[in-house]
Amino acid sequence: MAEADANSVNFRLQRGEGASGWFTRLRRRWWFRLLAVLALLAGIGMVAGWALFARDLPSVDALKAYEPPLPTTIRSADGTPIHTYARERRVELDYAEFPPLLVRAFLAAEDKTFFEHHGVDFPGFAGAVVDYVSKMGTGARARGGSTITQQVAKNLLIGNEYSPSRKVREMILAWRIEDALEKPQILELYLNGIPMGRRAFGVQAAARAYFNKDVDQLALQEMAFLATLPKAPESYGRAANADRALERRNWVLSEMLRNGFINNAQYQTARAQPLGLSDRQLPTLQSNAGYYVEEVRRQLIDRFGEKAAEGPYSVYDGGLWVRTSLDPKIQADATDALRRGLLRFDSGRGWSGPIKMLDIADGWQGPLLASNMAIDFDNWRVGVVVSRGSDSAEIGFTDGTTGTMPRWGAQMPVRGKGGTAFAALKAGDVIAVAPEGGQWVLRSIPRISGGMVVEDPRTGRLLALQGGFDASLDSFNRATQA
């Protein structure tokens, strides 16, 4: 038995010596030494590259004290909000105020392993690199592969420049962010700051922009829709792309089901619902008081500046709370009286022509939205002529819907030219219309204009100001500039 043990030990020693000898022989091979040198160079390159990309990166400490641009709110004499001035519409919430199901919708759509990684999803990043290489020279945009933490780094620290180097910078910053902040803090920054379309930044602002709701009032299918927006906010948020948006929303719901965030009954019920997006319309008071609040804005800029660089209380970033002497009822009455007086004076003189002309060769909704035109008078609406046939014209509206204007709905003569307004209509004309019998009829904006000012005779306070027919159509203020 002892002899067998000795032989066993001897065998192990011989085996060990054989392995050592094999490794010694391997080291003498030229290709092994070449691989070792290449591995060493690759390691040095990775360290040097990391140091190069990490140089001059912004500090993540700024996120701990991050304060987003805040809107300036204009209020009437009784404190009612009548207008806000902001380049970005934001409403900040604490992480605890976001419904858990809403958070899960974004995790399902954007970063399923958020609570498992340390800022970077390396398998996802590798897939994004392969996709980028495969699409080089094709003009196609590769998929992102960014985690939520990387998106926070991009949106709040380094910007949206599209390049491979930005991805590496994102990764480095994401790693640092995970060291500096807790996961709920990162999610709070993300949910409050992600661009969502319709000038909304953050989920609460988007809930109001797309559904006229707060986040705690959203249904499951609405949460899933909002979770589609970070990928393509200006695409999925348009009525013209409703089919694509619905498909993407249902994909988010399926991911929530697959990850155990919802059950099958919830999935089936939510999937059966329509998108239900709200129209993009100007609030009534905002339109009625357009000339008034524009005069307030001009005076505020003179006093506090327009941009953050001009001072801490700038109009578009400083979060000013401004109470004016405007009386909402008197303002509405003054606006209505001036408009109806102008229409009476201008009636019978024929159609004054299109409000504006747009290039709609590449689509009509985008240019119409960009024109930022609306009329808050009776039931009038601003639309664009999409096409005109022999008996009717198709009219498009800012919410993506279309309507029909029959020939008889535009029979007024063209002022100064003769012929009917219908015959003069061209694709791209922006016009005013009103509903009648399930169709649309043409309306004419008065060429003559005027102004009205209402003051309190005892105090001199300015109660109402109207500088023309509608501020969104004509910015010249005849009450202050004429």
C-alpha positions in Angstrom: 0.0 0.0 0.0 2.8 2.3 0.9 4.5 1.5 -2.4 1.4 2.3 -4.3 1.1 5.7 -2.5 4.8 6.5 -3.3 4.2 5.6 -7.0 1.1 7.9 -6.9 3.1 10.8 -5.6 5.9 10.1 -8.1 3.3 10.1 -10.9 2.0 13.5 -9.8 5.5 14.9 -9.6 6.3 13.6 -13.1 3.1 15.0 -14.4 3.8 18.4 -12.9 7.2 18.4 -14.4 5.8 17.5 -17.7 3.3 20.4 -17.6 6.1 22.8 -16.7 8.2 21.5 -19.5 5.3 21.9 -21.9 4.8 25.5 -20.9 8.5 26.1 -21.2 8.5 24.7 -24.7 5.4 26.8 -25.5 7.1 30.0 -24.5 9.8 29.3 -27.1 7.3 29.4 -29.9 7.4 32.6 -31.9 3.7 32.9 -32.3 3.2 32.6 -28.5 5.6 35.4 -27.9 3.8 37.4 -30.5 0.5 36.9 -28.9 1.9 37.8 -25.5 3.3 41.1 -26.9 0.0 41.9 -28.6 -1.9 41.2 -25.4 0.4 43.5 -23.5 0.1 46.2 -26.1 -3.7 45.8 -26.1 -3.7 46.2 -22.3 -1.6 49.3 -22.5 -3.8 50.7 -25.2 -6.9 50.1 -23.2 -5.4 51.9 -20.2 -4.1 54.7 -22.3 -7.4 55.0 -24.2 -9.4 55.0 -20.9 -7.1 57.8 -19.6 -7.4 59.8 -22.9 -11.2 59.6 -23.0 -11.5 60.3 -19.2 -9.4 63.5 -19.6 -11.4 66.7 -19.3 -14.7 64.9 -18.6 -17.2 66.9 -16.5 -17.4 66.1 -12.8 -20.4 63.9 -11.7 -20.5 66.0 -8.5 -22.6 68.5 -10.6 -25.4 66.0 -10.7 -25.8 66.0 -6.9 -26.7 69.7 -7.0 -28.3 69.6 -10.4 -30.9 72.3 -11.0 -32.7 72.2 -14.3 -33.8 75.3 -16.2 -37.0 76.5 -14.7 -39.8 78.3 -16.5 -41.1 81.8 -15.8 -44.8 81.8 -14.9 -46.9 84.8 -15.7 -50.1 85.1 -13.5 -53.1 87.4 -13.5 -54.1 89.7 -10.7 -55.9 86.8 -8.9 -52.9 84.5 -9.2 -54.2 82.4 -12.1 -51.4 81.2 -14.4 -51.9 82.6 -17.8 -48.6 81.9 -19.5 -45.2 80.3 -19.1 -41.9 81.1 -20.8 -39.5 78.2 -21.1 -37.4 76.5 -23.8 -38.0 73.2 -22.1 -41.3 72.3 -20.3 -40.4 70.5 -17.1 -42.1 69.4 -13.9 -39.7 68.0 -11.3 -40.8 65.1 -9.1 -39.2 63.1 -6.4 -38.5 59.4 -7.2 -41.1 58.3 -4.7 -43.8 60.2 -6.6 -43.4 58.1 -9.8 -45.7 55.1 -9.8 -43.7 51.9 -9.6 -45.5 50.5 -12.7 -44.4 53.6 -14.6 -40.8 53.0 -13.6 -41.0 49.4 -14.7 -42.4 50.5 -18.1 -39.2 52.5 -18.7 -37.0 49.7 -17.3 -38.7 47.3 -19.7 -38.2 49.6 -22.7 -34.8 51.1 -21.9 -32.7 49.1 -19.5 -33.9 45.8 -18.1 -30.7 45.1 -16.2 -30.5 48.6 -14.6 -30.5 47.3 -11.0 -27.9 44.6 -11.9 -25.1 46.5 -13.8 -22.7 49.2 -12.6 -23.6 51.8 -15.3 -22.6 49.8 -18.3 -24.2 46.8 -19.9 -21.1 45.3 -21.6 -23.0 42.6 -23.7 -25.4 45.3 -24.9 -22.4 47.7 -25.7 -20.6 44.9 -27.6 -23.8 44.4 -29.7 -24.0 48.1 -30.4 -20.4 48.2 -31.6 -21.0 45.3 -34.0 -24.1 47.1 -35.3 -22.2 50.3 -35.7 -19.4 48.6 -37.7 -21.9 46.8 -39.9 -23.7 50.1 -40.8 -20.6 52.2 -41.4 -20.9 54.0 -44.7 -24.6 53.1 -45.2 -25.9 56.3 -43.7 -28.1 54.2 -41.3 -28.0 55.1 -37.6 -26.8 52.2 -35.4 -28.7 51.2 -32.3 -27.6 52.8 -29.1 -27.0 50.1 -26.5 -26.9 52.8 -23.8 -28.0 52.1 -20.2 -30.2 54.5 -18.3 -27.1 55.7 -16.5 -25.4 56.4 -19.8 -28.4 58.4 -21.0 -28.2 60.5 -17.8 -24.5 61.2 -18.6 -25.4 62.1 -22.2 -28.4 64.3 -21.5 -27.0 66.2 -18.5 -23.2 66.2 -18.9 -21.8 65.7 -22.4 -24.5 66.3 -25.0 -25.9 64.4 -27.9 -23.1 64.4 -30.4 -23.2 61.0 -32.3 -19.8 59.3 -32.4 -18.0 56.2 -31.0 -15.9 58.4 -28.8 -19.1 59.7 -27.1 -20.1 56.2 -26.2 -16.7 55.6 -24.5 -17.1 58.9 -22.6 -20.6 57.9 -21.6 -19.3 54.6 -20.3 -16.7 56.3 -18.1 -19.1 58.8 -16.8 -21.8 56.2 -16.2 -19.3 54.2 -14.1 -18.5 57.3 -12.1 -22.2 58.2 -11.7 -22.9 54.8 -10.2 -20.1 55.3 -7.7 -21.5 58.7 -6.7 -25.3 58.2 -6.7 -27.8 55.5 -5.6 -29.9 53.8 -8.2 -33.1 55.7 -7.2 -31.3 59.0 -7.5 -30.1 58.1 -11.0 -33.7 57.1 -12.0 -35.0 60.4 -10.6 -32.6 62.4 -12.8 -33.5 60.3 -15.8 -37.3 60.4 -15.4 -37.2 64.2 -14.8 -34.8 65.0 -17.6 -35.4 62.7 -20.6 -36.5 64.5 -23.8 -40.0 63.4 -24.6 -41.2 65.5 -27.5 -43.8 68.3 -27.6 -41.1 70.4 -25.9 -41.6 68.2 -22.8 -38.6 67.1 -20.7 -39.3 64.5 -18.1 -42.2 62.1 -17.6 -44.5 64.4 -15.7 -44.3 67.1 -18.3 -44.9 64.5 -21.0 -47.9 63.0 -19.2 -49.5 66.5 -19.4 -48.4 67.1 -22.9 -49.7 63.8 -24.4 -52.6 62.9 -22.0 -53.5 66.0 -20.0 -52.8 64.0 -16.8 -50.4 63.8 -14.0 -48.3 60.6 -13.7 -50.4 59.2 -10.8 -53.5 59.3 -13.1 -52.0 57.4 -16.0 -53.4 54.0 -17.1 -51.0 51.2 -17.9 -51.2 51.6 -21.7 -50.4 55.3 -21.3 -47.3 54.5 -19.2 -46.2 52.1 -21.9 -46.6 54.8 -24.6 -44.5 57.3 -22.6 -41.8 54.7 -22.3 -41.6 54.5 -26.1 -40.7 58.2 -26.5 -37.0 58.3 -25.4 -36.1 56.3 -28.6 -37.9 58.7 -31.0 -40.0 61.4 -29.3 -40.7 63.4 -32.4 -41.7 60.3 -34.4 -43.9 58.3 -32.0 -45.6 61.5 -30.6 -47.1 62.4 -34.0 -50.7 61.4 -35.0 -49.4 60.7 -38.5 -47.2 57.9 -37.0 -50.0 56.4 -34.9 -49.5 52.9 -36.3 -45.8 52.8 -35.5 -46.4 54.3 -32.1 -49.1 51.7 -31.3 -46.8 48.9 -32.4 -44.0 50.2 -30.2 -46.3 50.7 -27.2 -47.5 47.1 -27.5 -43.9 45.9 -27.6 -43.2 47.7 -24.3 -46.3 46.0 -22.9 -45.0 42.6 -24.1 -41.6 43.3 -22.5 -43.3 44.2 -19.2 -45.1 40.9 -19.4 -42.0 39.0 -20.2 -40.1 40.5 -17.3 -42.9 39.8 -14.8 -43.8 43.4 -14.3 -47.5 42.8 -15.2 -49.7 39.8 -15.6 -51.4 38.5 -18.7 -54.8 40.0 -17.9 -53.2 43.4 -17.5 -51.3 43.0 -20.8 -54.4 41.9 -22.8 -56.5 44.8 -21.4 -53.9 47.5 -22.0 -53.0 46.1 -25.5 -56.6 46.5 -26.6 -56.7 50.2 -25.8 -56.2 53.0 -28.4 -53.3 55.5 -28.0 -55.7 58.2 -26.8 -53.3 61.1 -27.3 -54.5 64.6 -26.6 -54.5 67.4 -29.2 -51.8 70.1 -29.0 -53.9 73.2 -28.4 -53.1 76.6 -26.9 -54.8 77.3 -23.6 -57.6 79.9 -24.0 -56.1 82.5 -21.7 -52.6 82.1 -23.2 -54.1 83.0 -26.6 -56.4 85.8 -25.4 -53.7 87.5 -23.4 -51.0 87.0 -26.0 -50.2 90.7 -26.5 -50.3 91.4 -22.8 -47.9 88.6 -21.8 -45.5 89.5 -24.7 -45.2 93.0 -23.4 -44.5 91.6 -19.9 -41.9 89.3 -21.4 -40.2 92.2 -23.1 -40.0 94.2 -19.9 -38.7 91.2 -17.9 -35.9 90.6 -20.4 -34.9 94.3 -20.2 -34.6 93.9 -16.5 -33.4 90.4 -15.8 -32.0 89.1 -19.1 -33.1 86.3 -21.4 -30.6 83.5 -20.9 -29.0 81.9 -17.8 -25.6 83.5 -18.8 -27.3 86.9 -18.3 -28.1 86.4 -14.6 -29.7 84.0 -12.1 -33.2 85.3 -12.7 -33.3 85.1 -16.5 -36.7 84.8 -18.2 -36.2 81.4 -19.7 -34.2 79.7 -17.0 -34.6 81.5 -13.7 -38.0 80.3 -12.6 -39.6 83.7 -12.1 -43.1 84.0 -10.5 -44.7 87.1 -11.9 -48.0 88.5 -10.9 -49.5 91.1 -13.2 -52.6 93.4 -13.0 -54.4 91.6 -15.8 -58.1 90.8 -15.1 -58.9 87.6 -17.0 -62.6 88.5 -17.6 -61.9 92.0 -18.8 -59.1 90.7 -21.0 -61.5 88.1 -22.6 -64.2 90.8 -23.1 -61.7 93.3 -24.6 -60.3 90.6 -27.0 -63.8 89.5 -28.1 -65.0 93.1 -28.6 -62.0 94.1 -30.7 -62.1 91.0 -32.9 -65.9 91.2 -33.6 -65.5 94.9 -34.4 -62.7 94.2 -36.8 -64.7 91.4 -38.5 -67.8 93.7 -38.8 -65.8 96.4 -40.4 -64.0 94.0 -42.8 -67.0 91.9 -43.7 -68.1 91.9 -47.4 -64.7 92.9 -48.7 -63.8 89.3 -49.8 -61.1 86.8 -48.7 -57.9 88.5 -47.6 -55.7 85.6 -48.7 -53.7 82.9 -46.9 -52.2 83.6 -43.5 -49.0 82.1 -44.6 -47.6 79.7 -47.2 -45.7 76.5 -46.2 -43.5 74.1 -48.1 -45.2 70.8 -47.6 -43.3 68.7 -50.2 -41.9 66.5 -47.4 -45.1 66.4 -45.3 -47.5 69.0 -43.9 -47.9 68.4 -40.2 -44.3 69.2 -39.2 -44.2 72.6 -41.0 -47.7 73.5 -39.6 -46.6 72.7 -36.1 -43.4 74.7 -36.6 -45.5 77.7 -37.7 -46.9 77.9 -34.2 -50.2 79.3 -35.3 -53.6 79.0 -33.7 -56.8 81.0 -33.4 -58.8 81.1 -30.2 -61.9 82.7 -31.6 -65.3 81.0 -31.5 -64.7 77.6 -33.2 -62.2 78.8 -35.8 -59.1 76.7 -36.5 -55.9 77.2 -38.4 -55.2 74.5 -41.0 -53.1 74.0 -44.1 -54.4 73.1 -47.6 -53.1 69.6 -48.3 -54.6 69.3 -51.7 -57.4 70.8 -53.8 -59.6 69.0 -56.3 -62.4 70.3 -58.5 -65.1 70.0 -55.9 -63.3 70.0 -52.5 -60.1 70.7 -50.7 -58.4 68.6 -48.0 -57.4 70.6 -44.9 -54.8 69.3 -42.4 -54.6 70.4 -38.7 -51.9 70.5 -36.1 -53.1 67.3 -34.4 -52.5 65.3 -37.6 -56.2 65.0 -38.5 -57.7 66.2 -41.8 -61.0 67.5 -42.9 -62.9 68.4 -46.1 -63.8 71.9 -47.3 -66.3 71.7 -50.2 -66.3 74.2 -53.0 -69.4 76.0 -51.6 -67.5 76.6 -48.4 -65.0 79.0 -50.1 -67.1 80.9 -52.5 -66.3 84.4 -51.3 -64.4 86.5 -53.8 -60.6 87.1 -53.5 -60.1 90.7 -52.4 -58.6 92.9 -55.1 -58.3 90.1 -57.6 -61.7 88.6 -58.3 -62.6 85.0 -58.8 -63.5 82.7 -55.9 -61.3 81.9 -52.9 -61.7 78.2 -53.6 -60.1 78.6 -57.1 -57.2 80.5 -55.5 -56.4 77.9 -52.9 -53.1 76.1 -53.3 -51.4 73.3 -51.4 -49.4 74.8 -48.6 -51.7 77.7 -47.9 -52.3 78.3 -44.2 -55.9 79.4 -43.7 -58.6 80.0 -41.1 -61.6 77.6 -41.2 -64.7 76.9 -39.1 -66.8 73.7 -38.9 -70.2 73.6 -40.6 -72.3 70.5 -41.2 -69.5 68.1 -40.6 -67.2 69.9 -43.1 -65.1 73.0 -43.0 -65.8 76.5 -44.4 -63.3 79.3 -45.1 -62.9 82.3 -42.9 -61.1 85.6 -43.6 -58.7 87.3 -41.2 -59.4 91.0 -41.3 -56.7 93.1 -43.1 -57.5 96.1 -40.9 -56.4 95.8 -37.3 -56.4 97.8 -34.1 -55.6 97.9 -30.4 -57.3 98.3 -27.1 -56.1 99.2 -23.6 -58.2 99.0 -20.4 -56.9 100.7 -17.3 -58.3 101.2 -13.8 -59.0 104.9 -13.6 -58.3 105.0 -9.9 -55.0 103.2 -9.8 -53.7 103.3 -13.4 -53.3 99.5 -13.3 -53.4 97.9 -16.7 -56.3 95.4 -16.7 -56.3 94.3 -20.3 -54.4 94.9 -23.5 -55.1 93.7 -27.0 -52.8 94.7 -29.8 -54.4 93.1 -32.8 -56.7 90.3 -34.0 -54.5 87.5 -32.7 -51.0 87.5 -31.4 -50.1 84.1 -32.9 -50.9 85.5 -36.4 -49.5 89.0 -36.1 -47.0 90.0 -33.4 -47.1 93.7 -34.1 -48.7 95.3 -31.0 -50.8 98.2 -32.0 -51.6 99.1 -28.4 -47.9 99.8 -27.6 -46.0 100.0 -30.9 -48.4 101.9 -33.3 
